[in-house]
Amino acid sequence: MSTRKVNFRLPEELVTHADIAAEVTHKNRTELLIEALREYLKEIESEESFQEAVVELYLADELDFEILTDIIGRQDAEAVRTSKQLLDQGDDLADKLADL
């Protein structure tokens, strides 16, 4: 897995607590934050409203299929992609009929 350097600011209190937790768990701050972010994303990505919002982003062409698959799973992503293709075909047909 490739990594990417990211800079962001945290409240001093969170940094202090993260450093203490890192020392107690024998991890470095980065490992601790990666673990915490993974857990948070796992939790939020399982929520139906979040998944619906992700599907909306995909339908609006604001999200790649691979990311959609990572978040909602291959089977559901394939179903969404098929539905999108059908909707796009319907839009194309409606446009052609409107031009007649």
N, CA, C and O atoms as a DFTB+ gen file, in Angstrom:
400 C
 N C O
     1  1       0.848      -1.166       0.000
     2  2       0.000       0.000       0.000
     3  2       0.899       1.237       0.000
     4  3       1.812       1.357       0.818
     5  1       0.629       2.143      -0.919
     6  2       1.415       3.365      -0.954
     7  2       0.930       4.315       0.133
     8  3      -0.200       4.221       0.612
     9  1       1.800       5.214       0.500
    10  2       1.439       6.192       1.519
    11  2       1.602       7.592       0.946
    12  3       2.277       7.800      -0.062
    13  1       0.976       8.527       1.603
    14  2       1.019       9.918       1.191
    15  2       1.156      10.781       2.430
    16  3       0.442      10.592       3.415
    17  1       2.070      11.719       2.375
    18  2       2.261      12.611       3.512
    19  2       1.136      13.640       3.522
    20  3       0.832      14.262       2.504
    21  1       0.522      13.807       4.699
    22  2      -0.587      14.745       4.874
    23  2      -0.285      15.599       6.103
    24  3       0.087      15.086       7.159
    25  1      -0.451      16.887       5.946
    26  2      -0.261      17.792       7.083
    27  2      -1.603      18.359       7.497
    28  3      -2.387      18.789       6.651
    29  1      -1.872      18.363       8.791
    30  2      -3.078      18.979       9.308
    31  2      -2.845      19.386      10.747
    32  3      -1.909      18.922      11.399
    33  1      -3.693      20.242      11.220
    34  2      -3.567      20.749      12.584
    35  2      -4.554      20.023      13.506
    36  3      -5.679      19.702      13.124
    37  1      -4.092      19.782      14.718
    38  2      -4.929      19.162      15.746
    39  2      -4.896      20.036      16.994
    40  3      -3.905      20.714      17.266
    41  1      -5.984      20.009      17.742
    42  2      -5.943      20.702      19.036
    43  2      -4.851      20.083      19.916
    44  3      -4.641      18.870      19.900
    45  1      -4.174      20.919      20.667
    46  2      -3.058      20.479      21.513
    47  2      -3.464      19.322      22.425
    48  3      -2.680      18.400      22.651
    49  1      -4.688      19.376      22.948
    50  2      -5.174      18.319      23.848
    51  2      -5.191      16.958      23.150
    52  3      -4.807      15.949      23.740
    53  1      -5.640      16.936      21.881
    54  2      -5.660      15.663      21.150
    55  2      -4.256      15.140      20.906
    56  3      -4.019      13.935      20.993
    57  1      -3.331      16.025      20.605
    58  2      -1.943      15.604      20.390
    59  2      -1.386      14.993      21.672
    60  3      -0.729      13.953      21.633
    61  1      -1.643      15.628      22.786
    62  2      -1.165      15.111      24.076
    63  2      -1.754      13.737      24.364
    64  3      -1.037      12.814      24.751
    65  1      -3.059      13.606      24.175
    66  2      -3.705      12.313      24.432
    67  2      -3.209      11.246      23.447
    68  3      -3.013      10.092      23.829
    69  1      -3.011      11.626      22.202
    70  2      -2.500      10.675      21.205
    71  2      -1.088      10.226      21.581
    72  3      -0.761       9.045      21.471
    73  1      -0.271      11.150      22.015
    74  2       1.093      10.785      22.411
    75  2       1.103       9.839      23.603
    76  3       1.903       8.905      23.651
    77  1       0.221      10.077      24.560
    78  2       0.126       9.184      25.725
    79  2      -0.345       7.803      25.278
    80  3       0.223       6.787      25.677
    81  1      -1.391       7.773      24.446
    82  2      -1.908       6.486      23.958
    83  2      -0.850       5.758      23.142
    84  3      -0.727       4.537      23.242
    85  1      -0.094       6.478      22.347
    86  2       0.963       5.857      21.542
    87  2       2.024       5.240      22.445
    88  3       2.493       4.131      22.190
    89  1       2.398       5.954      23.494
    90  2       3.409       5.432      24.409
    91  2       2.896       4.184      25.135
    92  3       3.615       3.193      25.263
    93  1       1.660       4.242      25.603
    94  2       1.084       3.113      26.351
    95  2       0.924       1.884      25.459
    96  3       1.143       0.759      25.909
    97  1       0.545       2.092      24.202
    98  2       0.301       0.963      23.289
    99  2       1.529       0.570      22.479
   100  3       1.469      -0.337      21.648
   101  1       2.651       1.261      22.726
   102  2       3.912       0.990      22.028
   103  2       3.779       1.159      20.510
   104  3       4.306       0.369      19.726
   105  1       3.065       2.204      20.130
   106  2       2.918       2.563      18.727
   107  2       3.409       3.991      18.568
   108  3       3.526       4.732      19.544
   109  1       3.696       4.371      17.326
   110  2       4.016       5.775      17.137
   111  2       2.727       6.537      16.836
   112  3       1.681       5.934      16.596
   113  1       2.812       7.850      16.852
   114  2       1.630       8.686      16.674
   115  2       0.945       8.393      15.332
   116  3      -0.283       8.333      15.257
   117  1       1.727       8.216      14.301
   118  2       1.163       7.946      12.980
   119  2       0.369       6.650      12.974
   120  3      -0.749       6.611      12.463
   121  1       0.935       5.593      13.536
   122  2       0.222       4.312      13.603
   123  2      -1.092       4.457      14.363
   124  3      -2.120       3.917      13.954
   125  1      -1.049       5.178      15.450
   126  2      -2.245       5.381      16.270
   127  2      -3.319       6.134      15.487
   128  3      -4.488       5.749      15.514
   129  1      -2.935       7.195      14.797
   130  2      -3.900       7.988      14.039
   131  2      -4.450       7.212      12.844
   132  3      -5.631       7.332      12.520
   133  1      -3.612       6.424      12.193
   134  2      -4.085       5.586      11.083
   135  2      -5.120       4.589      11.588
   136  3      -6.171       4.409      10.973
   137  1      -4.820       3.949      12.702
   138  2      -5.753       2.980      13.284
   139  2      -7.075       3.645      13.655
   140  3      -8.144       3.101      13.382
   141  1      -7.003       4.815      14.274
   142  2      -8.220       5.525      14.688
   143  2      -9.035       5.951      13.470
   144  3     -10.260       5.827      13.471
   145  1      -8.373       6.446      12.440
   146  2      -9.081       6.880      11.237
   147  2      -9.715       5.688      10.524
   148  3     -10.840       5.786      10.034
   149  1      -9.006       4.571      10.465
   150  2      -9.589       3.359       9.854
   151  2     -10.844       2.913      10.585
   152  3     -11.847       2.575       9.957
   153  1     -10.791       2.913      11.901
   154  2     -11.956       2.516      12.695
   155  2     -13.128       3.462      12.463
   156  3     -14.265       3.021      12.301
   157  1     -12.849       4.761      12.447
   158  2     -13.904       5.740      12.212
   159  2     -14.526       5.560      10.836
   160  3     -15.749       5.553      10.696
   161  1     -13.677       5.413       9.815
   162  2     -14.193       5.243       8.455
   163  2     -14.985       3.948       8.312
   164  3     -16.009       3.915       7.630
   165  1     -14.515       2.891       8.948
   166  2     -15.247       1.623       8.913
   167  2     -16.642       1.794       9.503
   168  3     -17.623       1.271       8.974
   169  1     -16.715       2.529      10.597
   170  2     -18.007       2.760      11.265
   171  2     -18.929       3.614      10.396
   172  3     -20.086       3.253      10.182
   173  1     -18.433       4.730       9.900
   174  2     -19.291       5.635       9.142
   175  2     -19.677       5.046       7.785
   176  3     -20.787       5.273       7.304
   177  1     -18.767       4.290       7.170
   178  2     -19.061       3.706       5.861
   179  2     -20.118       2.615       5.939
   180  3     -20.693       2.243       4.916
   181  1     -20.383       2.099       7.126
   182  2     -21.419       1.072       7.275
   183  2     -22.808       1.690       7.438
   184  3     -23.814       0.983       7.379
   185  1     -22.864       3.007       7.643
   186  2     -24.153       3.678       7.819
   187  2     -24.851       3.835       6.468
   188  3     -24.237       4.230       5.477
   189  1     -26.131       3.523       6.451
   190  2     -26.909       3.567       5.210
   191  2     -26.917       4.961       4.588
   192  3     -26.793       5.097       3.371
   193  1     -27.060       5.983       5.406
   194  2     -27.116       7.352       4.868
   195  2     -25.792       7.744       4.211
   196  3     -25.781       8.467       3.215
   197  1     -24.690       7.273       4.761
   198  2     -23.383       7.555       4.170
   199  2     -23.261       6.850       2.823
   200  3     -22.810       7.446       1.845
   201  1     -23.663       5.585       2.774
   202  2     -23.589       4.831       1.526
   203  2     -24.477       5.455       0.452
   204  3     -24.095       5.508      -0.717
   205  1     -25.659       5.929       0.846
   206  2     -26.545       6.598      -0.113
   207  2     -25.893       7.861      -0.662
   208  3     -26.001       8.150      -1.853
   209  1     -25.226       8.604       0.192
   210  2     -24.545       9.825      -0.241
   211  2     -23.397       9.494      -1.198
   212  3     -23.152      10.227      -2.156
   213  1     -22.703       8.401      -0.938
   214  2     -21.613       7.971      -1.822
   215  2     -22.178       7.574      -3.187
   216  3     -21.600       7.913      -4.220
   217  1     -23.283       6.870      -3.196
   218  2     -23.932       6.489      -4.463
   219  2     -24.332       7.749      -5.230
   220  3     -24.148       7.817      -6.445
   221  1     -24.871       8.735      -4.539
   222  2     -25.244       9.997      -5.192
   223  2     -24.029      10.670      -5.828
   224  3     -24.122      11.202      -6.934
   225  1     -22.898      10.648      -5.139
   226  2     -21.667      11.210      -5.711
   227  2     -21.268      10.466      -6.978
   228  3     -20.854      11.081      -7.960
   229  1     -21.394       9.147      -6.954
   230  2     -21.068       8.351      -8.142
   231  2     -22.028       8.676      -9.288
   232  3     -21.599       8.860     -10.427
   233  1     -23.309       8.745      -8.990
   234  2     -24.304       9.038     -10.032
   235  2     -24.098      10.426     -10.633
   236  3     -24.436      10.659     -11.793
   237  1     -23.548      11.336      -9.853
   238  2     -23.273      12.696     -10.323
   239  2     -21.889      12.795     -10.974
   240  3     -21.412      13.892     -11.265
   241  1     -21.253      11.651     -11.198
   242  2     -19.912      11.587     -11.805
   243  2     -18.849      12.323     -10.994
   244  3     -17.898      12.869     -11.554
   245  1     -19.014      12.333      -9.682
   246  2     -18.042      12.973      -8.804
   247  2     -17.166      11.954      -8.077
   248  3     -16.327      12.326      -7.257
   249  1     -17.363      10.667      -8.377
   250  2     -16.648       9.610      -7.688
   251  2     -16.378       8.483      -8.668
   252  3     -17.258       8.122      -9.450
   253  1     -15.179       7.923      -8.638
   254  2     -14.823       6.811      -9.517
   255  2     -15.472       5.507      -9.042
   256  3     -15.784       5.332      -7.864
   257  1     -15.658       4.610      -9.996
   258  2     -16.272       3.313      -9.702
   259  2     -15.451       2.534      -8.675
   260  3     -16.021       1.866      -7.813
   261  1     -14.128       2.611      -8.755
   262  2     -13.265       1.857      -7.835
   263  2     -13.488       2.296      -6.391
   264  3     -13.516       1.466      -5.482
   265  1     -13.645       3.593      -6.183
   266  2     -13.895       4.100      -4.831
   267  2     -15.280       3.665      -4.362
   268  3     -15.457       3.274      -3.208
   269  1     -16.256       3.734      -5.256
   270  2     -17.601       3.258      -4.926
   271  2     -17.551       1.803      -4.476
   272  3     -18.174       1.429      -3.482
   273  1     -16.806       0.988      -5.213
   274  2     -16.663      -0.439      -4.889
   275  2     -16.018      -0.630      -3.519
   276  3     -16.454      -1.469      -2.731
   277  1     -14.980       0.151      -3.242
   278  2     -14.306       0.046      -1.942
   279  2     -15.258       0.330      -0.784
   280  3     -15.151      -0.275       0.283
   281  1     -16.184       1.251      -1.004
   282  2     -17.050       1.685       0.098
   283  2     -18.301       0.830       0.235
   284  3     -18.672       0.461       1.349
   285  1     -18.967       0.503      -0.887
   286  2     -20.238      -0.223      -0.755
   287  2     -20.140      -1.697      -1.150
   288  3     -21.110      -2.439      -0.996
   289  1     -18.998      -2.125      -1.649
   290  2     -18.830      -3.526      -2.029
   291  2     -19.067      -3.733      -3.520
   292  3     -19.800      -2.978      -4.159
   293  1     -18.443      -4.757      -4.053
   294  2     -18.468      -5.025      -5.492
   295  2     -19.884      -5.259      -6.016
   296  3     -20.274      -4.656      -7.015
   297  1     -20.649      -6.115      -5.368
   298  2     -21.974      -6.479      -5.869
   299  2     -22.905      -5.261      -5.929
   300  3     -23.572      -5.033      -6.939
   301  1     -22.945      -4.495      -4.859
   302  2     -23.794      -3.302      -4.850
   303  2     -23.294      -2.260      -5.843
   304  3     -24.094      -1.591      -6.497
   305  1     -21.983      -2.120      -5.958
   306  2     -21.419      -1.151      -6.901
   307  2     -21.766      -1.527      -8.338
   308  3     -22.072      -0.656      -9.152
   309  1     -21.721      -2.812      -8.648
   310  2     -22.092      -3.272      -9.998
   311  2     -23.558      -2.953     -10.278
   312  3     -23.904      -2.535     -11.383
   313  1     -24.408      -3.147      -9.289
   314  2     -25.837      -2.844      -9.463
   315  2     -26.041      -1.348      -9.692
   316  3     -26.848      -0.952     -10.533
   317  1     -25.320      -0.525      -8.955
   318  2     -25.429       0.923      -9.126
   319  2     -24.914       1.332     -10.503
   320  3     -25.520       2.167     -11.175
   321  1     -23.791       0.741     -10.922
   322  2     -23.240       1.077     -12.242
   323  2     -24.222       0.715     -13.350
   324  3     -24.411       1.487     -14.290
   325  1     -24.844      -0.449     -13.246
   326  2     -25.829      -0.876     -14.247
   327  2     -27.018       0.082     -14.259
   328  3     -27.492       0.472     -15.326
   329  1     -27.494       0.457     -13.092
   330  2     -28.609       1.410     -13.008
   331  2     -28.225       2.749     -13.622
   332  3     -29.026       3.368     -14.323
   333  1     -27.017       3.188     -13.362
   334  2     -26.540       4.460     -13.921
   335  2     -26.497       4.386     -15.443
   336  3     -26.902       5.327     -16.126
   337  1     -26.010       3.276     -15.969
   338  2     -25.953       3.116     -17.419
   339  2     -27.347       3.172     -18.025
   340  3     -27.553       3.799     -19.064
   341  1     -28.306       2.515     -17.374
   342  2     -29.690       2.538     -17.862
   343  2     -30.273       3.952     -17.792
   344  3     -30.951       4.395     -18.720
   345  1     -30.009       4.649     -16.699
   346  2     -30.484       6.032     -16.572
   347  2     -29.862       6.928     -17.639
   348  3     -30.548       7.761     -18.230
   349  1     -28.573       6.760     -17.884
   350  2     -27.895       7.559     -18.903
   351  2     -28.456       7.264     -20.294
   352  3     -28.627       8.175     -21.103
   353  1     -28.741       5.996     -20.568
   354  2     -29.337       5.634     -21.857
   355  2     -30.723       6.253     -22.002
   356  3     -31.089       6.721     -23.080
   357  1     -31.485       6.253     -20.923
   358  2     -32.814       6.862     -20.944
   359  2     -32.731       8.359     -21.195
   360  3     -33.545       8.918     -21.931
   361  1     -31.741       9.011     -20.579
   362  2     -31.542      10.445     -20.798
   363  2     -31.172      10.720     -22.255
   364  3     -31.666      11.670     -22.862
   365  1     -30.294       9.874     -22.808
   366  2     -29.897      10.040     -24.206
   367  2     -31.095       9.868     -25.136
   368  3     -31.263      10.630     -26.089
   369  1     -31.915       8.877     -24.860
   370  2     -33.109       8.631     -25.675
   371  2     -34.081       9.788     -25.569
   372  3     -34.658      10.211     -26.571
   373  1     -34.270      10.306     -24.356
   374  2     -35.178      11.449     -24.166
   375  2     -34.662      12.676     -24.932
   376  3     -35.450      13.421     -25.515
   377  1     -33.361      12.880     -24.930
   378  2     -32.780      13.990     -25.685
   379  2     -33.018      13.838     -27.189
   380  3     -33.357      14.802     -27.876
   381  1     -32.835      12.609     -27.691
   382  2     -33.045      12.358     -29.117
   383  2     -34.512      12.579     -29.494
   384  3     -34.814      13.166     -30.534
   385  1     -35.416      12.104     -28.638
   386  2     -36.839      12.276     -28.922
   387  2     -37.252      13.741     -28.866
   388  3     -38.118      14.183     -29.621
   389  1     -36.631      14.478     -27.977
   390  2     -36.944      15.908     -27.863
   391  2     -36.490      16.681     -29.100
   392  3     -37.070      17.708     -29.452
   393  1     -35.441      16.171     -29.755
   394  2     -34.931      16.824     -30.961
   395  2     -35.780      16.553     -32.192
   396  3     -35.598      17.220     -33.211
   397  1     -36.709      15.591     -32.134
   398  2     -37.522      15.243     -33.303
   399  2     -38.551      16.265     -33.605
   400  3     -39.312      16.110     -34.561
